[in-house]
Amino acid sequence: MTSSPSSAEGSSGLPDRPKLVLASASPRRLSLLEQIGIVPDAVVSADIDEEPRPGELPRPLAQRLARQKAEHVAAQRTDAALVLGADTVVSVGRRVLPKAEDEKTARACLKLLSGRRHKVLTAVVLRPSAGWPQGTPCERLVETSVIFHRLTDAQIDALIAQGDWQGKAGGYAIQGAAAAHIRQIGGSYSAVVGLPLFETAQLLRGQPVGKPSGGWIA
């Protein structure tokens, strides 16, 4: 005599879908997930120190911060949950550009980016909570190159006046006024906005979730 699947498992023998928790207060990341039909069960801001460590390079920085965000929130969950953390770093060579919190910083970033190629590194991390041990920890790092045309002082003034640079890494939002000045992008547009959608979907597809609940995306 065979036993029927427990209430924690679907008919396939795989666990039912846990809660999906977005470890970010960014409205952009939430909007991007909704764009592909994914609505998190909870949105929790991860309160971590995002300052780069001395000598820390852009790629390791993005990976570390995304991991810390996901792990910080996952450690607080006692229910069955999968936590999604992400972080975006803008760099010129080995130099990490700050998040612009004032006009002076935004202006300095735009002057540096004017007429040159820079990289946007976005890491996405999935961490299961202790209440969902079947989950698979996984992560991806997506690198995108972006080139601004040479900005005039008047154009920089106009971008500053728009105000959508506030809190943005590198002092600009590609989905905002800066789009009129970006000559070329090589890689993932959504990663520059804040979350690489294809890679995120692939990570979610790889989680061991059974029927009838199914996964988060086909």
C-alpha positions as CSV (number, residue, x, y, z in Angstrom):
1,M,0.0,0.0,0.0
2,T,1.4,3.4,-1.0
3,S,0.9,6.5,1.1
4,S,-0.5,9.6,-0.4
5,P,1.5,12.8,-0.6
6,S,1.6,14.9,2.5
7,S,-0.2,18.3,2.6
8,A,3.3,19.9,2.2
9,E,3.8,18.2,-1.1
10,G,2.1,18.3,-4.5
11,S,0.9,15.3,-6.5
12,S,4.3,15.1,-8.1
13,G,6.0,14.5,-4.8
14,L,7.7,17.9,-4.9
15,P,6.9,20.5,-2.3
16,D,4.1,23.0,-2.8
17,R,5.1,26.6,-3.7
18,P,6.3,28.6,-0.7
19,K,5.8,32.3,-0.2
20,L,7.9,34.5,-2.4
21,V,9.5,37.4,-0.5
22,L,11.1,40.3,-2.3
23,A,14.0,41.6,-0.1
24,S,13.9,45.1,-1.5
25,A,11.9,48.3,-1.0
26,S,12.6,49.3,-4.6
27,P,9.4,50.0,-6.4
28,R,11.3,49.4,-9.7
29,R,12.1,45.8,-8.8
30,L,8.5,45.2,-7.7
31,S,7.2,46.7,-11.0
32,L,9.6,44.6,-13.0
33,L,8.4,41.4,-11.4
34,E,4.8,42.4,-12.0
35,Q,5.7,42.9,-15.7
36,I,6.3,39.2,-16.1
37,G,3.3,38.2,-14.0
38,I,5.0,37.6,-10.6
39,V,3.5,39.3,-7.5
40,P,5.5,38.6,-4.3
41,D,3.6,37.5,-1.3
42,A,5.6,40.0,0.8
43,V,8.0,42.9,0.3
44,V,10.5,43.4,3.0
45,S,13.3,46.0,3.1
46,A,16.7,44.4,4.0
47,D,18.4,46.8,6.5
48,I,22.0,46.2,5.7
49,D,25.1,48.4,5.3
50,E,25.6,48.9,1.6
51,E,28.9,50.7,1.8
52,P,31.7,49.1,-0.2
53,R,34.5,47.5,1.8
54,P,38.0,49.0,1.3
55,G,39.4,47.8,-2.0
56,E,36.2,45.9,-2.9
57,L,35.6,45.6,-6.7
58,P,32.3,46.1,-8.4
59,R,31.4,42.5,-9.2
60,P,32.1,41.1,-5.7
61,L,30.3,44.1,-4.2
62,A,27.1,43.5,-6.2
63,Q,27.2,39.8,-5.3
64,R,27.8,40.3,-1.6
65,L,25.1,42.9,-1.2
66,A,22.5,40.8,-3.0
67,R,23.4,37.8,-0.9
68,Q,23.3,39.7,2.3
69,K,19.9,41.2,1.5
70,A,18.4,37.7,0.7
71,E,20.1,36.0,3.7
72,H,19.1,38.8,6.1
73,V,15.4,38.5,5.2
74,A,15.4,34.7,4.9
75,A,16.9,34.4,8.5
76,Q,13.8,36.3,9.8
77,R,11.3,34.0,8.2
78,T,9.9,31.0,10.1
79,D,7.4,30.0,7.4
80,A,8.1,28.3,4.1
81,A,9.5,31.1,2.0
82,L,11.8,31.8,-0.9
83,V,13.6,35.2,-0.6
84,L,14.7,37.2,-3.6
85,G,17.5,39.7,-3.1
86,A,19.1,41.9,-5.7
87,D,21.7,44.7,-6.0
88,T,22.8,47.0,-8.8
89,V,26.3,48.5,-9.0
90,V,27.4,51.1,-11.6
91,S,31.1,51.1,-12.3
92,V,33.7,52.8,-14.5
93,G,36.7,50.5,-14.6
94,R,37.4,49.4,-11.1
95,R,35.6,52.4,-9.6
96,V,32.2,52.0,-8.0
97,L,29.9,55.0,-8.5
98,P,27.8,56.0,-5.5
99,K,24.0,56.2,-5.2
100,A,23.3,59.8,-5.8
101,E,21.6,61.3,-2.7
102,D,22.3,65.0,-3.7
103,E,22.7,67.1,-6.8
104,K,26.4,67.5,-6.4
105,T,26.9,63.7,-6.5
106,A,24.5,63.2,-9.4
107,R,26.3,65.9,-11.4
108,A,29.7,64.4,-10.7
109,C,28.5,61.0,-11.8
110,L,27.0,62.3,-15.0
111,K,30.1,64.2,-15.9
112,L,32.1,61.1,-15.4
113,L,29.8,59.0,-17.5
114,S,29.5,61.5,-20.3
115,G,30.8,60.2,-23.6
116,R,32.1,56.9,-22.2
117,R,31.2,53.3,-21.7
118,H,30.4,52.1,-18.2
119,K,29.2,48.8,-16.7
120,V,26.1,48.0,-14.7
121,L,26.4,44.9,-12.6
122,T,23.2,43.4,-11.2
123,A,23.2,40.4,-8.9
124,V,20.1,38.4,-8.1
125,V,20.0,35.8,-5.3
126,L,17.4,33.3,-4.2
127,R,17.6,32.0,-0.6
128,P,15.1,29.6,0.9
129,S,14.1,30.1,4.5
130,A,14.6,27.4,7.2
131,G,10.9,26.6,6.9
132,W,11.5,25.5,3.2
133,P,14.6,23.3,3.3
134,Q,13.7,21.8,-0.1
135,G,14.5,25.1,-1.8
136,T,17.7,25.6,-3.8
137,P,20.0,28.5,-3.0
138,C,21.1,30.1,-6.3
139,E,22.3,33.3,-7.9
140,R,23.3,35.1,-11.1
141,L,25.3,38.1,-11.9
142,V,24.4,40.1,-15.1
143,E,26.8,42.6,-16.6
144,T,25.5,45.2,-19.0
145,S,27.5,47.9,-20.8
146,V,26.0,51.3,-21.3
147,I,27.3,54.3,-23.3
148,F,26.2,57.9,-22.9
149,H,26.8,60.3,-25.7
150,R,28.8,63.4,-24.7
151,L,26.7,65.5,-22.5
152,T,26.7,69.3,-22.6
153,D,26.4,71.3,-19.4
154,A,22.9,72.2,-20.4
155,Q,21.9,68.6,-20.8
156,I,23.4,67.7,-17.4
157,D,21.4,70.6,-15.9
158,A,18.2,69.3,-17.5
159,L,18.8,65.8,-16.2
160,I,19.4,67.2,-12.7
161,A,16.3,69.2,-12.9
162,Q,14.2,66.1,-13.8
163,G,15.0,64.7,-10.4
164,D,14.8,61.0,-11.2
165,W,18.5,60.5,-10.3
166,Q,17.7,60.6,-6.6
167,G,18.8,57.4,-4.9
168,K,20.0,55.9,-8.2
169,A,23.4,54.2,-8.6
170,G,25.5,56.3,-11.0
171,G,23.1,59.2,-10.7
172,Y,20.7,58.3,-13.5
173,A,17.6,56.2,-14.3
174,I,17.7,54.5,-17.7
175,Q,13.9,54.3,-17.6
176,G,13.7,58.1,-17.0
177,A,15.0,61.2,-18.7
178,A,18.5,59.7,-19.2
179,A,17.1,57.4,-21.9
180,A,17.4,60.3,-24.4
181,H,21.1,60.4,-23.9
182,I,22.1,56.7,-23.9
183,R,23.6,55.9,-27.3
184,Q,24.1,52.2,-26.8
185,I,23.3,49.3,-24.4
186,G,24.8,45.9,-24.5
187,G,23.1,43.3,-22.3
188,S,20.0,43.4,-20.2
189,Y,17.9,46.5,-20.1
190,S,15.9,45.3,-17.1
191,A,19.1,44.6,-15.2
192,V,20.0,48.2,-15.6
193,V,16.6,49.2,-14.2
194,G,17.2,46.9,-11.3
195,L,16.4,43.3,-11.9
196,P,17.4,41.0,-14.8
197,L,14.1,39.4,-15.7
198,F,15.2,36.5,-17.9
199,E,17.8,35.4,-15.3
200,T,15.4,35.9,-12.4
201,A,12.8,33.8,-14.2
202,Q,15.3,31.0,-14.9
203,L,16.3,30.9,-11.3
204,L,12.6,30.6,-10.2
205,R,12.0,27.9,-12.9
206,G,14.8,25.9,-11.3
207,Q,13.2,25.7,-7.9
208,P,11.7,22.3,-6.8
209,V,8.0,23.2,-6.8
210,G,5.3,20.7,-7.6
211,K,1.7,20.7,-8.6
212,P,-1.1,21.7,-8.0
213,S,0.4,25.1,-7.0
214,G,3.1,25.0,-9.7
215,G,5.9,27.4,-10.0
216,W,5.9,31.2,-10.2
217,I,6.4,31.4,-14.0
218,A,5.9,29.0,-16.9
